[in-house]
Structure formats: C-alpha cells, structure tokens
Amino acid sequence: MKETASFVATALQSTESRMESLARCEQSLELMLTHRGDPSAEVDRVLADDPECVFAHCLRAALIICGDATAAQSSIAASAAVIEGACADIHGLARRHAAAARAWIEGGAQLAVDHYDAILIDCPRDILALLVAHALDFRLGQRRMLRDRVARVLPRWRAGMLGYASVLAMYAFGLEENGQYRRAEKMARRALAIDPCHPGAIHALTHVMEMQGRFREGLSFLAATEPAWIEGTGFSVHLAWHRALFYLDANDVGSALTAYDTQISSEPAPRMSTLADASGLLWRLQLRNVEVGERWRLLADCWEMQRLDGARSFYIMHAMMAFVAAGRISAAALIFDALSCIDRGRASFSLPEDALAFQFCKGLTAFARSDYVACIEWLKQVHHIAHRCGGSLAQCDLIHLTLTEAALRTPDMQLARALVAERTAQKPTSRINRLLRQRLRMIIPAITGGFVSATPV
C-alpha cells in the first residue's frame, strides 16, 4: 500500500474510530488530486453517513475554495465549526485547515493562502494544503509562487507516496507558467510515467506544447491520451479547448469548430469555466472574421443564465465577449454594473484581474462595433498587465491578440509592427504569428502606395 501523504488523514487516524469514513475520504482526496470523477459528491456522501467526520469537513472546505464557490461560504463556516468543536488543539492540523478556510471567507484568497503556506512550512507533505494553495496562487496571478511553493516541498516527497504524481503535475504547470518549458515537460512526463492517465499532467504538458507552438505534436498527444481526459475529469472541456487552439494554429478552422460543437458547447448545464473556454475560442474566431452562425447567440443565452454579480472578473470578461458579439446591449451594460460592484465589494481584497477588467471590457465593446482606434486606446492601458487576467498565460494571450488585431485594422502600422514582432519573438514557431506577419507585409505596401520601408518587418 502506498504511503499516505495526507497529514490531515494521518493525524486523524490516530484519534478517530471511523476508519471506513477516513478510507472513503482518502479516495475522495485522490479524486481531487487527479481531477477525476466528482469528489464533491463523494465527500457529501461521507458527511451524510458520518456528519462529524473531521477529515471530510476539511475536504469539503478545500473543494469549495478550489472551486471559488463563494455562494457556498455558509458550508465552509459549518464545516469549520464542526472541526473546531471536535479538535481542541488550536495548533492541530485540522484546526489550522479550519482557520485557513475561515480566512478565505473573512479576508479573501490572499489571507487564505498565507494560512495554507504556514501549514506547508511546518508540514511539507500536507498535500491538501498544497492543492488549495496551488489553486489560490493561480487565481491570484502569483505565477512565481505557483512554481516555488511546490519547489519548497518537493524535496520531502518521493516515489511511492500517495499523490506524488499530482505534486509533479502541479510543479510542471508552475514551471510552464514561468516560461521554463523544458523543465516543465520533464516534470510532466515524470508524472505520466507514474500515472500515465493523470489529467493534470496531461494538461501541464499540453500547455508546454501550446506555448511553444508545437501544434502538430499537441494534436497527436491529445489524441493519444484522449481516453484519459475526454470524460469525467476536471479537464475534459478545457483540454478540448486546447485541442481547438492547436487546430487554429494549424489554420484548420473547421476542426476547431467541430471541437467546439462536440466537446466544448455540449454540456447540458455548463459551468462558468466551460462558458469561459467557449467564449475564448469563439472570440479568437471573431478576430479572424470567421462566421460562427448561431453559436454566439446560444452562448450569450447561457451566460445570461449565470449569476454574474459576485463572479470573478475573469468570468465577467468572458461573458462580455459573448454579449458584444451577439449584440446583447442591455446585457453588456449590466457587465459594467457588475464590475462596479466588484470595485465596491473588493476594496481591500482585490484580485489582480480586477485591475484590467473594465478596460478590457471597454476594448471588447469597441472592437465589436469596429472602433479599432478606441479598442487600442483601452487595451494599451492594460497590455503590460495582461498576464494578470485571472487565467493561464494561454488564456491571457487573448488580450494581446485582440490588441494586435485591432492595430492591424488601423492605418497606423507602427503599433501593429511592434506587436507582431513581440508575438513572434515569444513564439517564433507559431503559425498564427507567421500569418500575422504575412498580413503585415501585405498591408504596409498597400497603405504606402507601394513604397516599402528599409526597416525590416
């Protein structure tokens, strides 16, 4: 049997008699770590049978925080109360998890991650704390800590420990988000050597291929691993989105739309993360002037069914893409009301994405009405902080891509020249960037009456 790496479970096994509940909790933790199945439902079943199971309450709080389910704050408070009532030692691990969960409610993501960080300093093999801290680092745009927090604990891990492949997958993603692609790929492949079907490791390696413009290899890799992620994982839709991006880089718009129809927009009750992937893909097609039929209207309908007040700016920005593309003027106006609520409600605990949401939404609105000069003026204000959009670097690239496309549609080619050069330097093998470069070469002679500057494009 693998050595357990959950310090919460280990601490409780010596004091709790409910061994069956704890075994079920370990299984739920494994689902969380590998992004398989429905760990929330499993934890709910444990609590239905054993309402006082402390470990299950720790898991429920962690799941809510990882999912950014602000509407479920009352459940966290209830779980924290059970933990506090059952565990007298305020310095015990379960109580520290409860304190971290309460910090999330009362002070936001940054205060919570500080609590989880303190746990990891003392207990570097507490994988539940690591998992939640990793999710919060991503949400907070703390890319360096997305890598370094895992690096701190990695020396205390070894093959054979429960969750080791997941730790390697987290580290791989952190390395990738910091541009260390070669090392990221090495760690992801190490994780896959342990668990060949690990969706998190597949995701991390896919990101590496995306950022390096390896679209052919990416398509082959996702096809080979498809049985491991296409159904019943937390990455099912998102990896289909990555597949569509590879198709776009291959200039295969038809296959990208097929992926959208069959794997991204097919959920009967889509979550906001699914809708964000859908918006991100359709907007990339919008930038190419691709006709998508009724897809924008149907997606806007789905966004209008979501409760956006209190939602993260990341999701609000993606909702705006659907509303402006579908011509939903009143819905788009409500977006700015929602952003105003964020400004008032998060005065002390602002997320990095909040700093650019208003300008990006204004830029999207201007682009949709073909006012490319206005779009540029709005997006130039946040171009330098685009990496703080609340998503991965691949997702945040949409800001730069929109700015670049707007610049290509104005007579002043100096900005377009600079932006295309910037994109090409970052990802020289990308076919999308090569196409942008070709467009620039065609446009410049046309607007200069055939005269071509001696300055290379």
KEKOL-465669 format. One line per 5 residues: number of its first residue (from 0); for each residue x, y negated, z of C-alpha. Coordinates in pm, 1 decimal. Last residue first. Layout:
residues N
NUM = X,Y,Z ~ ...
***
This chain:
residues 457
456 = 900.7,-4391.2,-4085.8 ~ 1250.0,-4505.5,-4181.2 ~ 1316.0,-4881.9,-4176.9 ~ 1400.7,-4981.6,-4534.3 ~ 1041.0,-5091.5,-4568.6
451 = 839.4,-4959.2,-4858.6 ~ 688.1,-5203.6,-5106.5 ~ 395.1,-5051.6,-5295.4 ~ 149.9,-5329.4,-5226.8 ~ 230.0,-5336.7,-4856.2
446 = -100.8,-5185.0,-4744.0 ~ -77.0,-4885.3,-4976.2 ~ 294.8,-4831.9,-4916.0 ~ 230.0,-4804.6,-4538.8 ~ -73.1,-4576.7,-4559.7
441 = 84.4,-4278.4,-4734.9 ~ 387.1,-4254.9,-4504.3 ~ 160.7,-4294.2,-4200.5 ~ -62.8,-4014.1,-4322.0 ~ 242.2,-3786.6,-4358.0
436 = 347.8,-3866.1,-4001.7 ~ 1.6,-3787.0,-3870.9 ~ 12.9,-3457.8,-4059.7 ~ 352.7,-3377.9,-3903.9 ~ 210.1,-3455.9,-3560.1
431 = -77.3,-3217.3,-3617.0 ~ 169.0,-2953.9,-3745.4 ~ 350.2,-2963.4,-3413.2 ~ 717.1,-2863.6,-3446.0 ~ 851.6,-3202.2,-3331.4
426 = 656.9,-3208.5,-3003.9 ~ 778.6,-3493.5,-2783.3 ~ 977.1,-3670.5,-3056.3 ~ 687.8,-3636.1,-3298.5 ~ 442.4,-3789.4,-3052.3
421 = 664.2,-4090.4,-2988.1 ~ 732.7,-4140.9,-3358.3 ~ 358.4,-4130.8,-3424.7 ~ 304.1,-4388.9,-3151.7 ~ 572.6,-4624.3,-3281.3
416 = 456.9,-4612.1,-3644.6 ~ 95.4,-4660.1,-3537.8 ~ 195.2,-4964.7,-3332.1 ~ 380.3,-5118.0,-3626.2 ~ 109.1,-5029.7,-3876.7
411 = -106.4,-5337.9,-3832.1 ~ -386.4,-5289.6,-4085.6 ~ -598.0,-5082.6,-3843.8 ~ -712.4,-4719.3,-3879.7 ~ -375.7,-4565.1,-3793.7
406 = -381.7,-4753.0,-3462.8 ~ -717.1,-4597.2,-3373.7 ~ -575.0,-4251.7,-3448.1 ~ -274.6,-4314.4,-3225.5 ~ -488.0,-4445.8,-2939.5
401 = -716.3,-4143.2,-2964.6 ~ -417.7,-3903.7,-2965.0 ~ -260.7,-4080.4,-2667.3 ~ -580.2,-4049.7,-2464.9 ~ -637.9,-3691.0,-2582.7
396 = -292.5,-3596.9,-2456.4 ~ -440.2,-3585.7,-2105.8 ~ -584.9,-3242.0,-2178.8 ~ -252.2,-3092.1,-2289.0 ~ -77.5,-3265.4,-1997.8
391 = -322.7,-3091.3,-1767.0 ~ -624.6,-3266.5,-1621.2 ~ -703.7,-3559.9,-1394.2 ~ -616.1,-3835.1,-1641.7 ~ -285.7,-3911.3,-1466.5
386 = -68.8,-3827.5,-1768.7 ~ -234.6,-4121.2,-1947.0 ~ -53.7,-4359.0,-1710.4 ~ 153.4,-4547.4,-1971.0 ~ -132.7,-4549.7,-2221.5
381 = -364.1,-4709.7,-1966.7 ~ -378.7,-5073.9,-2079.7 ~ -294.6,-4978.1,-2438.8 ~ -620.3,-4783.9,-2436.9 ~ -840.8,-5090.6,-2396.7
376 = -664.8,-5306.9,-2654.8 ~ -641.8,-5017.8,-2897.4 ~ -1013.5,-4947.6,-2877.3 ~ -1084.7,-5317.0,-2934.2 ~ -879.5,-5308.8,-3253.9
371 = -1045.8,-4981.7,-3356.0 ~ -1399.0,-5116.2,-3348.2 ~ -1540.8,-4817.5,-3534.9 ~ -1850.6,-4797.1,-3310.8 ~ -1730.2,-4466.4,-3166.6
366 = -1379.7,-4608.9,-3121.5 ~ -1511.6,-4897.6,-2912.2 ~ -1706.9,-4666.4,-2683.9 ~ -1408.5,-4436.9,-2641.9 ~ -1188.0,-4733.8,-2554.3
361 = -1435.9,-4856.3,-2295.5 ~ -1442.4,-4505.5,-2148.7 ~ -1062.0,-4504.7,-2139.3 ~ -1052.0,-4845.0,-1970.5 ~ -1300.9,-4742.5,-1700.9
356 = -1136.5,-4404.8,-1635.3 ~ -777.9,-4528.1,-1602.2 ~ -731.1,-4591.3,-1231.1 ~ -991.7,-4332.4,-1132.2 ~ -769.3,-4055.9,-1272.5
351 = -519.3,-4113.5,-992.1 ~ -780.8,-4021.0,-729.6 ~ -888.2,-4297.4,-492.7 ~ -907.3,-4220.1,-121.6 ~ -939.2,-4559.1,43.8
346 = -1177.4,-4738.6,-192.1 ~ -1330.6,-4412.2,-301.5 ~ -1700.9,-4493.2,-269.2 ~ -1702.0,-4843.8,-414.0 ~ -1481.5,-4773.7,-714.8
341 = -1650.6,-4438.2,-767.1 ~ -1991.8,-4605.6,-762.4 ~ -1872.7,-4847.1,-1032.0 ~ -1766.0,-4549.3,-1241.3 ~ -2115.9,-4404.4,-1209.7
336 = -2267.2,-4733.7,-1324.5 ~ -2024.3,-4730.4,-1618.6 ~ -2148.7,-4384.5,-1707.6 ~ -2508.3,-4503.1,-1684.0 ~ -2443.4,-4726.5,-1984.5
331 = -2330.8,-4421.7,-2182.8 ~ -2659.3,-4250.8,-2100.5 ~ -2850.2,-4556.2,-2225.5 ~ -2652.9,-4568.3,-2549.3 ~ -2678.0,-4197.5,-2634.7
326 = -2536.8,-4225.4,-2986.9 ~ -2420.9,-3862.5,-3002.2 ~ -2052.4,-3957.1,-3025.0 ~ -2094.1,-4218.9,-2751.4 ~ -2269.2,-3973.7,-2517.0
321 = -2043.1,-3676.7,-2584.0 ~ -1720.1,-3866.9,-2527.7 ~ -1873.2,-4032.4,-2220.2 ~ -1928.6,-3691.3,-2062.0 ~ -1557.3,-3627.9,-2099.7
316 = -1475.2,-3949.4,-1915.4 ~ -1722.7,-3862.9,-1639.4 ~ -1562.4,-3521.5,-1598.1 ~ -1215.9,-3663.8,-1535.3 ~ -1369.2,-3941.1,-1324.0
311 = -1468.8,-3677.0,-1071.2 ~ -1839.9,-3641.4,-1003.0 ~ -2007.8,-3841.1,-725.1 ~ -2281.9,-3963.7,-955.2 ~ -2252.8,-3737.5,-1257.9
306 = -2536.0,-3498.6,-1180.0 ~ -2543.0,-3285.8,-1491.1 ~ -2849.9,-3244.6,-1714.3 ~ -2737.9,-3536.9,-1930.0 ~ -2414.2,-3348.9,-1998.1
301 = -2605.7,-3053.8,-2143.7 ~ -2811.1,-3278.6,-2371.8 ~ -2488.7,-3452.2,-2481.6 ~ -2353.6,-3110.4,-2580.9 ~ -2660.2,-3036.8,-2791.9
296 = -2637.9,-3373.3,-2963.5 ~ -2263.5,-3339.7,-3024.9 ~ -2306.8,-2991.3,-3172.2 ~ -2586.0,-3082.6,-3409.2 ~ -2362.9,-3108.1,-3714.9
291 = -1988.6,-3107.2,-3648.3 ~ -1867.8,-3326.3,-3936.3 ~ -1490.5,-3360.3,-3911.6 ~ -1368.7,-3720.4,-3918.0 ~ -1029.0,-3609.1,-3782.0
286 = -1072.5,-3810.6,-3460.8 ~ -1416.1,-3654.9,-3427.5 ~ -1252.4,-3310.7,-3440.7 ~ -1038.7,-3404.9,-3142.3 ~ -1356.7,-3534.4,-2979.5
281 = -1524.9,-3198.2,-3039.2 ~ -1243.5,-3016.5,-2858.2 ~ -1231.0,-3244.4,-2555.0 ~ -1608.7,-3249.7,-2524.8 ~ -1630.1,-2868.6,-2518.7
276 = -1345.5,-2841.5,-2267.9 ~ -1521.9,-3096.5,-2048.5 ~ -1850.1,-2907.4,-2081.1 ~ -1681.5,-2592.1,-1955.9 ~ -1528.1,-2775.4,-1659.6
271 = -1866.9,-2930.2,-1586.1 ~ -2020.7,-2585.5,-1552.8 ~ -2230.9,-2435.7,-1830.4 ~ -2564.7,-2269.7,-1761.0 ~ -2634.2,-2049.4,-2066.0
266 = -2263.9,-2036.5,-2166.1 ~ -2228.3,-2025.0,-2546.9 ~ -2057.7,-2360.2,-2600.2 ~ -1700.0,-2238.2,-2551.4 ~ -1672.8,-1880.7,-2680.8
261 = -1890.2,-1830.6,-2987.9 ~ -1964.2,-2182.1,-3109.4 ~ -1637.0,-2347.0,-3007.9 ~ -1425.3,-2056.5,-3130.9 ~ -1609.7,-2074.5,-3463.2
256 = -1546.8,-2448.4,-3475.5 ~ -1173.0,-2391.1,-3429.6 ~ -1183.4,-2120.4,-3698.0 ~ -1334.3,-2366.0,-3945.2 ~ -1089.3,-2642.7,-3856.8
251 = -783.4,-2437.2,-3950.9 ~ -518.7,-2711.9,-3961.2 ~ -275.9,-2475.1,-3781.6 ~ -260.6,-2731.2,-3501.7 ~ -639.0,-2723.1,-3500.5
246 = -634.5,-2344.4,-3473.6 ~ -395.1,-2366.1,-3180.0 ~ -631.9,-2613.4,-3017.0 ~ -920.7,-2368.6,-3070.1 ~ -722.0,-2094.9,-2894.2
241 = -659.1,-2333.9,-2606.8 ~ -1033.9,-2389.6,-2580.6 ~ -1084.5,-2011.1,-2577.7 ~ -833.6,-2009.0,-2292.0 ~ -1052.8,-2259.5,-2110.0
236 = -1371.1,-2064.3,-2164.9 ~ -1249.0,-1737.7,-2012.0 ~ -1006.2,-1898.7,-1765.8 ~ -1197.2,-1838.7,-1441.5 ~ -1236.3,-1476.9,-1542.8
231 = -1534.0,-1254.0,-1619.7 ~ -1496.8,-1223.1,-1994.5 ~ -1232.8,-1324.9,-2251.3 ~ -938.1,-1304.4,-2013.9 ~ -780.7,-957.0,-2004.0
226 = -940.8,-822.6,-2323.3 ~ -796.6,-1125.1,-2509.5 ~ -431.5,-1048.7,-2430.9 ~ -323.3,-954.3,-2785.2 ~ -545.4,-1218.1,-2947.3
221 = -421.8,-1486.1,-2707.0 ~ -59.6,-1396.9,-2785.0 ~ -113.4,-1391.1,-3160.5 ~ -282.2,-1731.3,-3154.1 ~ -5.9,-1874.8,-2938.3
216 = 267.7,-1732.5,-3159.5 ~ 112.7,-1902.9,-3460.3 ~ 53.6,-2225.0,-3264.8 ~ 404.5,-2265.1,-3123.2 ~ 373.8,-2644.5,-3091.5
211 = 597.8,-2657.2,-2784.7 ~ 327.9,-2794.6,-2554.5 ~ 79.7,-2534.1,-2677.4 ~ 325.1,-2245.4,-2637.6 ~ 403.4,-2347.9,-2281.4
206 = 35.0,-2391.6,-2206.8 ~ -35.1,-2039.0,-2330.8 ~ 233.9,-1909.4,-2094.2 ~ 59.6,-2073.6,-1799.0 ~ -282.5,-1942.8,-1902.4
201 = -159.6,-1585.3,-1947.6 ~ -1.4,-1609.7,-1602.2 ~ -330.8,-1727.2,-1454.9 ~ -527.9,-1458.6,-1639.8 ~ -310.5,-1174.2,-1498.7
196 = -356.0,-881.9,-1740.4 ~ 2.0,-755.4,-1749.1 ~ 27.3,-768.2,-1367.5 ~ 387.2,-715.8,-1258.2 ~ 546.4,-773.8,-1600.3
191 = 288.0,-1047.8,-1652.4 ~ 423.6,-1236.5,-1350.8 ~ 776.7,-1207.1,-1483.5 ~ 649.1,-1329.3,-1822.0 ~ 500.7,-1637.6,-1655.8
186 = 825.4,-1702.7,-1469.7 ~ 1038.9,-1682.2,-1785.3 ~ 793.5,-1897.1,-1980.0 ~ 809.3,-2167.0,-1714.5 ~ 1189.5,-2151.9,-1716.8
181 = 1197.4,-2219.3,-2090.9 ~ 924.9,-2482.2,-2073.0 ~ 1060.4,-2707.3,-1803.7 ~ 840.5,-3001.3,-1909.6 ~ 706.7,-3078.4,-1563.1
176 = 360.3,-2937.4,-1637.7 ~ 533.8,-2620.7,-1757.2 ~ 724.2,-2580.5,-1432.3 ~ 405.1,-2617.1,-1229.7 ~ 229.2,-2361.8,-1450.1
171 = 512.1,-2112.9,-1409.6 ~ 515.4,-2165.5,-1033.3 ~ 146.3,-2087.0,-1011.4 ~ 196.4,-1774.0,-1222.2 ~ 490.1,-1664.5,-1002.9
166 = 274.4,-1706.8,-691.6 ~ -1.8,-1508.2,-861.3 ~ 237.9,-1223.6,-943.1 ~ 343.1,-1216.6,-577.0 ~ -17.3,-1191.0,-456.9
161 = 20.1,-881.0,-240.7 ~ 388.6,-837.5,-172.4 ~ 560.8,-564.2,-370.7 ~ 805.3,-794.1,-544.9 ~ 945.6,-1057.4,-313.0
156 = 843.5,-1380.6,-145.6 ~ 1022.1,-1593.6,111.7 ~ 1246.7,-1750.6,-152.7 ~ 932.2,-1870.6,-336.2 ~ 808.1,-2093.5,-53.6
151 = 976.4,-2420.2,-147.0 ~ 953.3,-2354.9,-520.6 ~ 574.3,-2332.8,-490.6 ~ 556.3,-2681.8,-341.1 ~ 811.4,-2795.0,-598.1
146 = 614.1,-2723.0,-913.5 ~ 271.9,-2869.7,-847.1 ~ 464.3,-3102.4,-617.2 ~ 626.7,-3266.9,-920.8 ~ 297.6,-3277.4,-1103.3
141 = 109.3,-3461.9,-832.8 ~ -186.9,-3551.4,-1052.8 ~ -417.7,-3543.0,-753.2 ~ -630.3,-3266.8,-901.3 ~ -323.8,-3056.3,-980.2
136 = -176.5,-3105.9,-633.2 ~ -517.0,-3013.9,-489.6 ~ -528.2,-2682.4,-676.4 ~ -173.0,-2599.4,-567.8 ~ -254.3,-2691.4,-206.3
131 = -553.9,-2456.2,-219.0 ~ -351.9,-2163.7,-353.6 ~ -61.2,-2225.6,-118.9 ~ -287.1,-2234.1,186.9 ~ -439.8,-1902.1,78.4
126 = -94.7,-1762.2,7.7 ~ 26.2,-1803.3,363.5 ~ 373.8,-1670.5,284.5 ~ 551.8,-1998.9,360.5 ~ 412.7,-2009.2,716.1
121 = 558.6,-2306.2,904.9 ~ 621.1,-2530.6,603.9 ~ 316.8,-2378.7,437.1 ~ 83.0,-2483.7,718.0 ~ 216.9,-2839.3,709.1
116 = 155.6,-2849.2,333.0 ~ -203.9,-2737.5,388.3 ~ -257.8,-3031.8,621.6 ~ -98.5,-3279.6,380.5 ~ -309.3,-3131.2,100.7
111 = -622.2,-3214.0,299.4 ~ -519.2,-3575.3,353.6 ~ -455.9,-3614.3,-18.9 ~ -780.7,-3447.1,-125.9 ~ -1020.9,-3661.1,72.9
106 = -1025.1,-3805.1,421.2 ~ -1332.7,-3674.3,600.5 ~ -1439.8,-3376.7,394.3 ~ -1091.3,-3271.1,286.6 ~ -964.3,-3325.8,639.7
101 = -1233.7,-3089.2,765.6 ~ -1093.7,-2820.2,536.7 ~ -740.8,-2882.4,662.0 ~ -860.7,-2861.6,1022.9 ~ -1036.4,-2531.5,951.2
96 = -720.0,-2393.6,794.4 ~ -528.2,-2504.8,1102.8 ~ -783.9,-2332.9,1322.9 ~ -735.6,-2009.1,1127.2 ~ -360.5,-2038.2,1156.3
91 = -351.3,-2084.7,1533.6 ~ -242.1,-2422.1,1671.0 ~ -587.7,-2504.2,1807.6 ~ -585.8,-2174.3,1995.3 ~ -946.1,-2105.0,2096.9
86 = -1048.1,-1926.9,1779.1 ~ -1413.5,-1817.2,1755.8 ~ -1582.0,-2152.0,1809.8 ~ -1336.4,-2339.5,1591.4 ~ -1375.9,-2086.8,1311.8
81 = -1755.7,-2103.3,1331.5 ~ -1748.8,-2485.1,1329.7 ~ -1514.1,-2490.1,1031.8 ~ -1752.9,-2264.5,841.3 ~ -2045.9,-2496.0,912.9
76 = -1847.9,-2804.1,811.7 ~ -1740.1,-2631.4,491.5 ~ -2099.6,-2538.9,415.3 ~ -2205.9,-2900.5,472.6 ~ -1944.4,-3011.3,221.0
71 = -2114.4,-2806.8,-51.1 ~ -2208.6,-3103.7,-272.1 ~ -1839.9,-3192.4,-294.5 ~ -1770.6,-2871.6,-485.2 ~ -1412.0,-2950.6,-586.8
66 = -1379.9,-2586.7,-694.0 ~ -1055.7,-2544.4,-500.5 ~ -1217.6,-2715.6,-201.8 ~ -1526.5,-2495.5,-210.5 ~ -1320.3,-2180.0,-252.8
61 = -1091.3,-2272.5,36.1 ~ -1385.4,-2333.4,270.7 ~ -1538.5,-1998.1,175.7 ~ -1206.5,-1820.1,223.9 ~ -1155.0,-1959.7,573.4
56 = -1514.9,-1862.4,655.6 ~ -1448.7,-1509.1,531.7 ~ -1139.3,-1489.1,754.0 ~ -1342.3,-1594.1,1055.9 ~ -1607.4,-1325.3,1018.8
51 = -1891.8,-1452.9,1237.5 ~ -2169.8,-1415.0,979.5 ~ -2087.5,-1046.0,915.2 ~ -2326.0,-892.4,663.8 ~ -2436.4,-1218.5,501.7
46 = -2084.3,-1352.3,550.1 ~ -1936.0,-1064.6,351.4 ~ -2196.0,-1112.0,78.7 ~ -2116.1,-1482.7,55.5 ~ -1747.3,-1396.5,25.2
41 = -1817.5,-1166.0,-268.1 ~ -2037.1,-1426.1,-437.9 ~ -1763.8,-1685.6,-403.5 ~ -1503.6,-1440.8,-535.4 ~ -1685.3,-1403.2,-867.7
36 = -1475.8,-1190.6,-1103.6 ~ -1114.3,-1265.1,-1181.6 ~ -916.6,-1582.4,-1123.6 ~ -613.4,-1374.8,-1013.9 ~ -564.8,-1544.8,-679.4
31 = -934.1,-1584.2,-607.2 ~ -1010.8,-1222.8,-697.1 ~ -726.1,-1108.5,-469.0 ~ -872.8,-1319.5,-188.9 ~ -1206.9,-1148.6,-238.2
26 = -1039.7,-806.9,-204.7 ~ -865.9,-921.7,113.0 ~ -1202.4,-1042.2,240.6 ~ -1352.1,-699.3,178.2 ~ -1075.2,-544.8,387.4
21 = -1139.8,-803.0,658.2 ~ -1507.5,-721.3,663.6 ~ -1429.7,-349.9,697.8 ~ -1181.7,-416.6,977.9 ~ -1435.2,-595.3,1197.8
16 = -1252.9,-548.7,1525.4 ~ -1075.4,-882.4,1517.7 ~ -763.9,-976.9,1718.0 ~ -471.5,-805.0,1547.0 ~ -634.7,-820.4,1205.5
11 = -685.7,-1193.8,1246.8 ~ -323.3,-1294.3,1223.9 ~ -257.2,-1071.5,924.4 ~ -563.8,-1195.8,741.0 ~ -471.5,-1560.4,785.2
6 = -109.4,-1481.6,707.9 ~ -212.5,-1347.4,370.3 ~ 94.2,-1189.3,209.9 ~ -11.0,-831.2,271.4 ~ 246.9,-564.2,196.5
1 = 130.2,-345.4,-86.3 ~ 0.0,0.0,0.0
***
